[in-house]
Amino acid sequence: MSKPRGRSSIAARWFLNSFSIVAVLLVIIDIGCYFFVRNYYYSAVRQYIETQANIIAGVVDRFYEQSGSDYSDEIINSVEQFEKKNYAELMAINRDGRVYLSSSGFTPAESYDMPDYISARLSDSLTGSYVGDLPGGEKFMAFTVIHSATGIGIRIVTSLDKTDARIIRLSLEILAVSAVILLLLLVLGITFIRSIVHPIRRVGATARRLAAGDFSVRIENERSDEIGELCDIFNYMADELETSENIKNEFISSVSHELRTPLTAIKGWSETIDEIDDPETRKKGMKIINKETERLSEMVEELLDFSRIQNGHFSLQRANLDVIAEVSDAVLVYEERARMEGITLTIEESDELAIVFGDKNRLRQVFINIIDNSVKYGKKGGHTTVSTAVSGDSIRISFADDGVGISEDDLPRIKEKFYKANNTVRGSGIGLAVADEIIRIHGGSLDVSSKLGEGTTVSVTLPLVIK
C-alpha cells in the first residue's frame, strides 16, 4: 500500500491554528494595553497641568475680587515664582491672544500657534487642551484656562518626552511578556504534538506492516492516556487478527486434508470399478463411494451453516416438538454406526413430557453432531450414554462418554470455530461451534466438561414450553 501524498498533519494544523489565534489575540491585547497605558499617562499629565492652571487662575481670581482692576502684579508674581518651571512652562496671555509673560523668561513670536487657547476661547468652560509637536520635534501637552472677568489666559505647557519614554518602556515589557508566552506556547505545542504524532505514526507504520501480512508486530505501550488505550486496542486487534489468521490456516489445512481423503477414495474406487468387472468389488466400491460422498455432503453443510451464521442469514423453522423424542431418534440413527466402531450407545429417557419451541431438524443436527464426536473420540469397547432430565422450566440433555477426553489447555477453546483439539481425527472443527450457536439461538446453552484420558460430557440445556 502506497503512502498517501499531500496529506497534512492534523496536529500541525491544530497547532498552527491555535498558535495563530493566540498570537493575534496577544497582538490585539498588546495594542489595547499600549493605548490604555498611553491614555492613562496622558490623562494623568493633563489632570496635573489642569490642576496647576486652575490653582493659578483661582489665585488671580481672588486677587481680582480683592483689588479690583489692579491684578497685573499678582499675575507677574505667579508666573515668576512658578515652582514647577523645571517640568512645565507657565504663560500669561492677554486679551489679544499674545503671550506677554512666561516662566522661562522667553516670550514666543507672534506667529506662535496655540490651539488650546483658541479652543478655550470657543468653549463655554473657557478651558482647552492640546497635544502636539514643537518645531524641533519635541512632543508637548498644553492646557489653557481663561479668566472670565479679565479675559487673561493662564497656559501651562509640559514636555511629553519622558512620559512617552515610560509608555514605550511599559509597552516593550508587555511585548516581552507576550513573546515569552508565545515561546512557551511554541515549546509546549511542539512537545505536545510530538507526544501525539510520534505514537500515531508508530501505529500507522505498524498498521501498514499488519496490512502487509506481518501479524507478529505489536506496539510497545508505556502510556496510560488515550494514546495508550489506542495502542492497547491496536495490539488487541493484532492479537485477534493473528488468531484469526492461524485459525484460517488451520482450517484450510484441516479442510484440505478432510476433503482430500474422501475425494481420493471416491476417485480411486471409481477408477477401480471402471477397470474391474467384478460384482463384489463394484458393490464394495459403491458402498465406499456413497459413504465418502455422505461425508463430503456433511462437511459442505457444516460450512454452509457456518457461512449463514457469520452472515446473519441463519434462520430456524420453529414449532412445538417433543425434544426427548428427537434425542431418541438421533440415538437410533447413530446406534448402528456406534456398534460398528465398537462403541455401546445407550439412552436413559425421562418419563416427563418435554416440549420445546424450536427447529426440529436443527436440534437433531446438534444431537447427531455431539454423538458423532463421542463416537469418533471414543475407545474400542467404550460406552456413550445419553440421558435426559427435566428440571423446572428447562431440560438438560447429557452426552457422556469414556473416550480420550480433552486436555485442560484445549477445553476452553473447544467451541471456537475451526479449532480441533485432536488433529488425528477427521472433522473440520466447526461442527461443535455451529451446534453451540444453534442452541444459543434456541435460548439454551451447550457446556463441555472433560478430563484427559477419562472421557467427556456434553450437556445441552433448553427452555421448555410445556412441562
C-alpha positions in Angstrom: 0.0 0.0 0.0 1.5 3.3 -1.0 1.8 6.1 1.4 -0.8 8.9 0.9 0.7 12.1 -0.7 -0.2 15.7 0.0 -1.7 14.9 3.4 -1.0 17.4 6.1 -0.7 16.6 9.8 -3.8 17.1 11.9 -1.6 18.0 14.9 0.3 20.5 12.8 -2.8 22.2 11.5 -4.3 22.3 15.0 -1.1 23.8 16.4 -0.8 26.3 13.6 -4.4 27.4 14.0 -4.2 27.6 17.8 -0.8 29.4 17.7 -2.1 31.9 15.1 -5.2 32.6 17.2 -3.2 33.1 20.4 -0.7 35.3 18.5 -3.4 37.5 17.1 -5.1 37.8 20.5 -1.8 38.8 22.1 -1.2 41.4 19.4 -4.7 42.8 20.0 -4.1 42.8 23.7 -0.7 44.5 23.3 -2.2 47.2 21.1 -5.0 47.6 23.6 -2.5 47.8 26.5 -0.5 50.4 24.7 -3.5 52.7 24.1 -4.7 52.1 27.7 -1.3 53.0 29.2 -0.9 55.9 26.8 -4.4 57.2 27.7 -3.7 56.7 31.4 -0.4 58.6 31.4 -1.7 61.4 29.1 -4.8 61.7 31.3 -2.5 62.0 34.4 -0.4 64.7 32.8 -3.4 66.6 31.6 -5.0 66.4 35.1 -1.8 67.6 36.6 -1.3 70.7 34.4 -5.0 71.4 34.5 -4.9 71.4 38.3 -1.9 73.8 38.3 -3.6 76.1 35.8 -6.8 76.2 37.8 -4.8 76.9 41.0 -3.1 79.9 39.5 -6.4 81.1 37.9 -8.0 80.8 41.3 -5.3 82.9 42.9 -5.7 85.6 40.2 -9.5 85.5 40.7 -9.3 86.0 44.4 -6.8 88.9 44.0 -9.0 90.4 41.3 -12.0 90.3 43.7 -10.0 91.9 46.4 -8.0 94.6 44.4 -10.4 95.3 41.6 -8.7 96.0 38.3 -5.1 96.1 39.7 -4.2 92.4 39.3 -1.2 92.6 36.9 1.4 92.4 39.8 -0.2 89.2 41.1 0.0 87.6 37.6 3.6 88.6 37.2 4.4 87.3 40.7 2.6 83.9 40.0 4.5 83.4 36.7 7.9 84.4 38.0 7.5 82.2 41.1 6.1 79.2 39.4 7.5 76.2 41.3 7.2 73.6 38.5 9.2 75.5 35.9 11.6 72.6 35.6 8.8 70.4 34.4 6.4 72.8 32.8 6.2 76.4 31.4 3.6 78.8 32.7 2.4 81.5 30.3 0.1 84.6 30.7 -1.9 85.5 27.6 -3.5 88.9 27.2 -6.9 89.6 25.7 -5.4 90.0 22.2 -4.1 86.4 22.4 -0.5 87.2 22.8 1.9 85.7 25.4 3.2 88.6 27.4 4.7 86.6 30.4 6.4 83.3 30.6 8.1 81.4 33.5 11.0 80.5 31.1 11.7 84.3 30.6 11.2 84.0 26.8 8.1 85.1 25.0 7.2 83.3 21.8 6.9 85.0 18.5 3.7 86.4 17.3 3.2 83.5 14.9 3.3 81.1 17.8 0.3 78.7 17.4 -1.8 77.9 20.5 -4.7 75.6 19.5 -5.5 75.0 23.2 -6.0 78.8 23.7 -8.3 79.0 20.6 -10.2 76.0 21.9 -10.6 77.7 25.3 -11.9 80.9 23.7 -14.6 78.9 21.8 -15.5 76.7 24.8 -18.3 77.5 27.3 -16.0 76.3 30.1 -13.2 78.7 28.9 -10.7 75.7 29.0 -8.8 73.9 26.3 -6.1 71.4 25.8 -3.8 70.3 23.0 -1.2 67.6 22.3 1.2 68.3 19.5 4.9 68.7 18.4 7.1 71.6 18.7 9.1 72.8 15.6 12.1 70.9 17.0 10.1 67.7 17.1 9.6 67.6 20.9 6.1 66.4 21.8 4.2 68.5 24.3 0.8 69.0 26.1 -0.7 72.4 26.8 -3.7 73.4 28.8 -5.3 76.9 28.9 -7.9 78.4 31.2 -9.3 81.9 30.5 -10.2 84.2 33.5 -13.8 85.1 32.8 -13.7 88.6 34.3 -10.4 89.8 32.9 -10.0 87.7 29.7 -6.5 86.8 30.8 -5.4 83.3 29.8 -3.3 81.1 32.0 -1.5 78.5 29.9 0.8 75.6 31.1 2.9 73.7 28.6 4.8 70.5 29.5 7.0 68.1 27.5 5.8 64.6 26.9 9.1 63.0 26.0 9.7 61.4 29.4 6.0 60.3 29.5 6.4 58.8 26.0 9.6 57.1 27.1 7.8 55.5 30.1 4.9 54.4 27.9 7.3 52.8 25.4 9.2 51.0 28.2 6.0 49.6 29.6 4.8 48.6 26.1 8.1 46.8 25.5 7.8 45.0 28.7 4.3 43.9 27.7 5.6 42.8 24.3 8.4 40.8 26.1 5.8 39.1 28.2 3.8 38.3 25.1 6.9 37.0 23.4 7.6 34.7 26.4 4.0 33.4 26.3 4.3 32.7 22.5 7.7 31.0 23.0 6.3 28.9 25.9 3.3 28.0 23.8 5.6 27.1 20.9 7.7 24.8 23.1 4.7 23.2 24.8 2.9 22.8 21.5 5.8 21.1 19.8 6.2 18.8 22.8 2.5 18.0 22.9 2.4 17.4 19.1 5.4 15.1 19.3 3.8 13.2 22.2 0.7 12.6 19.9 2.2 12.4 16.4 5.0 10.0 17.1 2.8 7.3 18.7 0.2 7.8 16.0 2.9 7.5 13.3 4.1 4.3 15.1 0.6 3.0 15.0 0.3 3.8 11.3 3.7 2.2 10.5 2.7 -0.9 12.5 -0.8 -1.0 10.8 0.9 -1.0 7.4 3.1 -3.9 8.4 0.0 -5.6 9.7 -1.9 -5.0 6.4 1.1 -6.4 4.6 0.7 -9.7 6.5 3.1 -9.4 9.3 0.8 -10.4 12.2 3.6 -10.6 14.8 4.1 -6.8 15.1 3.0 -5.1 18.3 3.2 -1.5 19.6 5.2 -1.1 22.8 3.0 0.9 25.1 4.2 2.8 28.2 1.4 5.3 28.4 -1.9 5.4 30.4 -3.7 8.1 28.4 -5.9 7.9 25.3 -2.9 7.2 23.1 -2.0 4.3 25.4 -5.6 3.0 25.2 -5.3 3.2 21.4 -2.1 1.2 21.4 -3.7 -1.4 23.7 -6.7 -1.6 21.3 -4.4 -1.9 18.3 -2.4 -4.7 20.0 -5.7 -6.5 20.9 -6.8 -6.2 17.2 -3.4 -7.6 16.1 -3.8 -10.5 18.5 -7.3 -11.2 17.1 -6.1 -10.9 13.6 -3.1 -13.3 14.3 -5.5 -15.7 16.0 -7.9 -15.5 13.0 -5.1 -16.0 10.6 -3.9 -19.1 12.5 -7.4 -20.4 12.7 -7.9 -19.8 9.0 -4.6 -21.5 8.1 -5.5 -24.5 10.4 -9.0 -24.6 8.9 -7.6 -24.6 5.3 -5.2 -27.3 6.2 -7.8 -29.3 8.0 -10.5 -29.0 5.4 -8.0 -29.7 2.6 -7.0 -32.9 4.4 -10.6 -33.8 5.1 -11.6 -33.2 1.5 -8.6 -35.0 0.1 -9.3 -38.2 1.9 -12.9 -38.8 0.6 -12.1 -37.4 -2.8 -9.1 -39.8 -3.1 -11.3 -42.7 -2.0 -14.0 -41.7 -4.5 -11.5 -41.2 -7.3 -9.7 -44.5 -6.6 -12.8 -46.6 -6.3 -14.4 -45.1 -9.4 -11.3 -46.0 -11.4 -11.3 -49.5 -9.9 -14.9 -50.1 -10.7 -14.4 -48.8 -14.2 -11.4 -51.2 -14.8 -12.6 -54.3 -12.9 -15.8 -56.1 -13.9 -16.4 -57.8 -10.5 -19.9 -57.5 -8.8 -18.5 -57.9 -5.3 -15.8 -55.3 -5.9 -18.3 -53.0 -7.6 -20.7 -53.4 -4.6 -17.9 -52.7 -2.1 -16.7 -49.7 -4.1 -20.1 -48.1 -4.5 -20.7 -48.5 -0.8 -17.4 -46.7 0.0 -18.2 -44.0 -2.6 -21.6 -43.4 -1.1 -20.1 -43.3 2.4 -17.4 -40.8 1.4 -19.9 -38.7 -0.6 -22.1 -38.5 2.5 -19.0 -37.3 4.5 -18.4 -34.6 1.9 -22.0 -33.6 2.0 -21.9 -33.3 5.8 -18.8 -31.1 5.6 -20.3 -28.9 3.0 -23.5 -28.5 5.1 -21.4 -27.5 8.1 -19.5 -24.9 6.1 -22.8 -23.5 4.7 -24.3 -23.3 8.2 -21.2 -21.5 9.4 -21.4 -19.1 6.5 -25.0 -18.4 7.2 -24.3 -17.8 10.9 -21.4 -15.4 10.0 -23.6 -13.5 7.5 -26.6 -13.4 9.8 -28.8 -15.4 7.4 -29.2 -18.4 9.7 -32.9 -19.0 10.2 -35.0 -21.5 12.1 -38.3 -23.1 11.3 -39.7 -23.2 14.8 -42.6 -25.3 16.1 -43.5 -27.1 19.4 -41.8 -30.5 19.5 -41.0 -33.4 21.9 -37.3 -32.9 22.4 -36.8 -36.3 24.1 -38.3 -38.0 21.0 -35.8 -36.1 18.8 -32.9 -37.2 21.0 -34.2 -40.8 20.8 -34.3 -40.6 17.0 -30.8 -39.3 16.9 -29.5 -42.2 19.1 -31.4 -44.6 16.9 -29.9 -43.2 13.7 -26.4 -43.5 15.1 -26.7 -46.7 17.1 -25.6 -49.0 14.2 -22.7 -46.7 13.4 -21.5 -46.7 17.0 -21.7 -50.5 17.1 -19.5 -50.7 14.0 -17.0 -48.5 15.8 -17.1 -50.7 18.9 -19.0 -48.2 21.0 -22.0 -49.0 23.1 -24.6 -46.3 22.7 -27.4 -46.2 25.2 -30.1 -43.7 26.2 -31.8 -43.0 29.5 -35.1 -41.2 28.9 -37.1 -39.1 31.4 -40.7 -40.1 31.8 -41.8 -36.5 31.9 -43.1 -34.6 28.8 -40.6 -32.1 27.4 -42.0 -29.7 24.8 -39.5 -27.3 23.2 -40.3 -24.5 20.8 -37.6 -25.0 18.2 -36.4 -26.2 14.8 -36.7 -30.0 14.7 -34.0 -30.5 12.0 -31.5 -28.1 13.6 -31.8 -29.7 17.1 -31.4 -33.2 15.6 -28.3 -31.9 13.8 -26.9 -30.8 17.2 -27.6 -34.1 18.8 -26.1 -36.1 15.9 -23.1 -33.9 15.9 -22.4 -34.4 19.6 -23.0 -38.2 19.3 -20.7 -38.3 16.3 -17.9 -36.6 18.2 -18.5 -39.0 21.1 -18.1 -42.0 18.8 -15.1 -40.5 16.9 -13.2 -39.8 20.1 -14.3 -42.9 21.9 -12.3 -46.0 22.7 -12.9 -49.5 21.3 -15.3 -51.2 23.7 -16.2 -47.9 25.3 -19.6 -46.5 26.2 -21.6 -43.4 25.4 -24.7 -42.7 27.5 -27.3 -40.1 26.6 -29.6 -39.0 29.4 -32.4 -36.5 29.8 -33.5 -34.7 32.9 -36.4 -32.2 33.3 -35.9 -29.6 36.0 -38.4 -26.8 36.4 -38.8 -24.9 33.1 -35.8 -26.5 31.3 -34.5 -29.8 30.2 -30.9 -31.0 30.4 -29.6 -33.5 27.8 -26.2 -35.0 28.7 -23.9 -37.0 26.3 -21.3 -38.8 28.4 -18.5 -41.0 27.0 -15.4 -42.7 28.4 -13.2 -41.8 25.5 -9.9 -40.0 25.1 -11.1 -36.8 26.8 -9.9 -33.2 26.3 -6.9 -31.5 28.0 -7.3 -28.6 30.3 -5.5 -26.4 27.7 -7.8 -27.3 24.9 -11.1 -27.3 26.8 -11.7 -23.5 26.9 -11.3 -23.3 23.1 -13.2 -26.4 22.2 -16.3 -24.4 21.0 -14.2 -22.0 18.9 -14.7 -22.1 15.2 -12.2 -24.2 13.3 -10.5 -25.3 16.5 -9.6 -29.0 16.8 -8.2 -30.5 20.0 -7.2 -33.7 18.2 -6.0 -33.3 14.6 -5.6 -37.1 14.2 -9.4 -37.5 14.0 -11.4 -36.4 10.9 -13.5 -33.3 11.1 -13.5 -29.6 10.1 -13.5 -28.2 13.6 -16.7 -26.2 13.1 -19.4 -28.8 14.0 -19.4 -28.0 17.7 -19.2 -24.3 17.1 -22.3 -24.5 14.8 -24.1 -26.7 17.4 -23.3 -24.2 20.2 -24.7 -21.3 18.0 -27.9 -23.3 17.2 -28.5 -24.0 20.9 -27.8 -20.3 21.8 -30.4 -19.2 19.2 -32.9 -21.5 20.9 -32.3 -19.7 24.2 -30.3 -22.6 25.7 -26.7 -23.4 26.5 -24.1 -26.0 25.5 -21.5 -26.9 28.1 -18.5 -29.2 27.8 -16.7 -30.9 30.8 -13.8 -33.3 30.2 -10.7 -34.9 31.7 -7.9 -36.2 29.6 -7.9 -40.0 29.3 -11.2 -40.4 31.2 -13.9 -39.1 28.9 -16.1 -36.1 28.0 -19.6 -34.9 28.9 -21.5 -32.5 26.7 -24.6 -31.0 28.3 -27.3 -29.2 26.3 -29.9 -27.1 28.3 -33.1 -25.9 26.6 -36.1 -24.0 27.9 -39.4 -25.8 27.9 -42.8 -24.6 26.7 -45.0 -27.2 28.3 -43.7 -29.3 31.2 
